[in-house]
């Protein structure tokens, strides 16, 4: 089952479900966040709870996407209670791109390569025991979550704005503090790779950018192998197109191991919070020497996840020295 949300003519959020090619409105005025909370409280699956509500009229999701009415598949009514986070160096082949960004000599083994090897050797959680912890980063709150089809704003001080095609797990924290996975979504974990390349310690800065997920949420298990395509369109031309692989068959960590090392912190088990946790990628246009420009459209497509995720880059560089942010002193 795929779940999505769109904005109705009167401005409310409408939940949509589909199995196969046909999509239907769910007979509810509640958002997926509210439906998820009900399912968690009742101890039933999201799929069963949605089907128990019943399906209404058919909807044309592609038309809604063209009209810019699709919403992220899951949000929180208070954006401060939605957390955007992720992991890197989790996919087979992901280390070579990162290492090339930071190595001065071909024979050097970078910290990136060392962490990647740690994941290959010990990233599979087995028999109830956690594997090695991955690289981890923070992207922001729900204020940084961009709707499918909406522009991805890159700050004027950014040196780059590049796509990262990934799979994200989407979670709601139950009243007892248990993380509950609602489903999986396509994600564009948008980053500033030029800033990161200057020094690996700038990784944290490079990740403080918006991101997008959706348009649809895959309810159920993540396929063992996920095969998609990442593109960049400039005007009428495709300037970059490359396959991306995900799923545990293509990863050095299990999904459960990545989840454990995020949710082991009490901070991330606060009842009612929403988490969007991105699992990493091995495909970047940056590695192929592509410099996205203002107006370029990122397109991430993968059949099991329904509609492609499309967002245009919105970046107007400063072109001058970066001015200091005003700080008001009230002491």
N, C-alpha and C positions, 0 to 999 in steps of 0.2 A: 504494500500500500504506500502511496505517496500522498503527503499532506501539504497544503499550501494555504496562504492567506492573501486576500486582496482587499482593497479599499472600495466600498460600495459607493453609489452615487450620493448617498446621504452621509458619507464620511465614516461609517463604522467598519469594523473588521469582520470579514466573512471567511469562515473556514471552508476549505475545499478538499475532497478526497477523491482519489482515483486508483483503480486497479486496471492496468492495461491502458488503452487509448482514451477512454471516456472519463471525464472529470465531472463531479457533481457537488453542488453545495451541500454541506452538512446541515441538518435541520437544527440549528442552534444559533443564538446570537452571541455565544461565548467565544473568546479567543482560544487558540490552541494552548496558551499558558493556563487558562482557567480549566480547560478540558483535561489537561495533563494533571493538574492538581486533583481534580475529581477522580481520575483513574487511579492515581497513587493512593488517595484516601480509601477508595473502594477495593483496592487490591486486584484490579483488573488491568488487562493490557490496553494500551492506547487504541489499537486496532479494534478490539472488541467493544470498547466504550464508544468509539466513533460510530461503529455499525449499529449499536443499540440506539443511538440518537436518530438514525435514519438519514437517508439521502434524498435531496430534493431535486431541483432543476439542474439540467446540464449547463456547464459553463465552458467557454472557449478560452483556455488559459493563454494560448498564443496571442489572441487578440488583446486580452488584458495586459499581457506583457508589452505589446506594441503601444498600448495606451499609457504605459508607465504606472499601472495601478497595482502591480504585485508588491507585496510587503515581505520582509524577512519571515520565514516560516514560523519562527518562535521569537517573541520579544517579552520583555518585562514591563509592566506599567510604569515602573520607576527605573529609568535607564541606569541609575547608579547601582542597581542590584543585578545587572547583567555584566558578566566578566568575559572578556575576550583574551584568550591565552593560546599558547601553542608549543610545539616541540619541533626541534630540527635535528638533522643528521639521523633520521629514523628510517630512511629508505635506501635500499641497495643502489649504489651509484650516486647518492647525494653527497658523499664526502669529496669526490673529485672536484665538483664545482666550487664548493666552499674552500677547499684547500688551495685551489688556484687563485682565489681572491686574496689569500693571506700569505702564501709562501713566497719567500724571496728567492729560493733556489729549488730546483726540481727535486733534489735529494732530501730536502728538509721534510720532516714529518711534523705537520702543524698540530696545534691543539685540536683542531677540527677533526683531523684524521685519527688522532688518538681516541677522541670520544666516539667516533664512528666505529673504530675497532672494538671498543668496549661494548657497544651495542650489538655488534655481530657476534661477539663471544658470550655475551650474557644478558641480552635484551629480551629473551623469551621467558616470561613468567610461567613457571611450571609447578604442579603439585601444591598449589596454594602459597608458593613462596615467590616474593617479588624478585624480578631481575634487576639489572643495573639501571640506575636512573638516567634519563636522557637529558640533553640540553633542554632548557625551558625558557620561555619568554612571555612577557606581558604586553598586550596591545592596547588595552584600555577598557572602558566601560561601554555600556550600550549607546553612549553618546557617539561612539566611533563606528557603530554598525550602520552600514549603508544598505538601502533596499536594492533588490535586483532591478537593473535598468537605470538606477540613479547614478550620477557622476561620483567618481572616487576622488575627493578633493585632496590634492597633495599640497602641503603648506608651502608658502612662497620661499621659505628658507631651505626646502628640501633640495638635495643634489640629484635626485633620481626618484622616479615613481614606477616601480616594476611589479608585474604580476607574480603570484606564486599559486599555481593550481593545486588545491589540496582537498582532502576530505576532512570534515569537522564532525566531531561528536557533539550532540546538543543535549543538555541535561537540565533537570529541575531538581532542587534539593528538597527532600521530603521533610515533614515536620520533625522527624526524629534525627535529622542530619544525614540521612542516607542519600548519596547521589543516585538519581534515577535517569538512565539514558532514555531519551524520548525517540531519538533516531539519528540518522546521519545525513549530512548535506554537502553539496559542493561548496567550496570556499575559495575566494580570492584573498589570500593572506598578503595583501599589498604591502610592499616594503621599499626602503631606500637603500639599494645595494651599493651605490657609490659611497655613501656615508659609512656603511659597514666595512667596505674594502679599505678605507683609510687606516682603520685599526679595529681589531676584533672586539676591543672593549667598547666600541661604538655600536655594537649589535643592539643593545637595549634602546639607544636612540633611534636606530633605523627601523625598529618595529613599532614605534609609537605613531602609527598611521591608521587611517580607517581601513575597514575590510568589508566584504560582502559575503553573504551566504544565501543559498537557495538556488532558484525560486522554490523548489520542492524539497520536502524532507522525506527520506527513505525510512519507513518504519519496519523494523525487523533486523535481521542479521546483515552485516556488511559482507558483500561477496569476498571470497578469499583472494580473488584477483580483480582489480578494478582497472579498466583500460579506457582512457578518455583522450581528448584532444584539447590542447591549449592554442589559441590563436590571438593575433593582434591584427585588427583591421584599421587601415588608414585610408579614409575616403572609400573608394570602391575597390581597394587592393588589400590582399592579405599579405602583410609584410613579415609575418612569423607564423609558423604552424608546426607543431611538434606533438607527438603522443606523450601522455604522462601515465605512469603506472602507480597504483596504490593497492591497498589490501594487504593482508599479512603475508601473502606469497611473495610480495615485493618489498617487504619491510624487514628491518633488523630487530624490531621490537614487536611484541604483541600489542594489540589495542588495549588489552586489560592492563598490561604493564605501564603503558603511557597514562592510562586513567588513574592507576594506583598512585603514581608519583606526582600527580596533580592533586588528587583528592585526599591524600594522606595528611594534608595540612588542614587544621581545624578552620582556618580562615575561609577555606573554600567549601565548607560544609554547613553554611548558614541557611536555616530553613527558608524556603521560598525563593532563594536566589536562582538565577539562570546562568549556566555556563556554556560557552561555545569554545570548544578546545580543538585546535587544529593539529593534525597529525604529521605534517611535513610533506616535502616533495623532493623530487630529483630533477625537475624540469624547470628551467628559467630561461626566458629570452635574453636576459642579461648575460648569461654564459655564452650566448651566440653573438654578442656584440650589438644587440638591439638597444636603442635608446628611445623609449616611448615618448611621444609628444602630446601636447595638449590636444584633446579631441580624439585621440586613438581609442579604439574600443577593444577591451579585453573580452575574450569569449572562451569560456570553459564548458566543455560539452562531454557528457558521459551518459550513455543510454539508460542505465538503471536508475539514474537520478532525475529523469524527466527533462524538463526544459533546460536549455543551456543557461548559464549564468553570464550575463553581459553587463558590463559597466564601462563607461567612458572615463578616461583620465582627464581631470581638471587641474591643470598646473600652470600658474603664471609666476615664473621665477622672479626673484627680486631684481637681479641684474645690478646689484650694488651691495655695499656693506650691510650686514644684518643689523638693524637697529635694536637697541635694548628694549625689552618689554617694560612697560610702565609698572612700577610697584608703588602702591599707595601706602604711606606710613600712617597708621592710626594709633600708634602707641602713645 
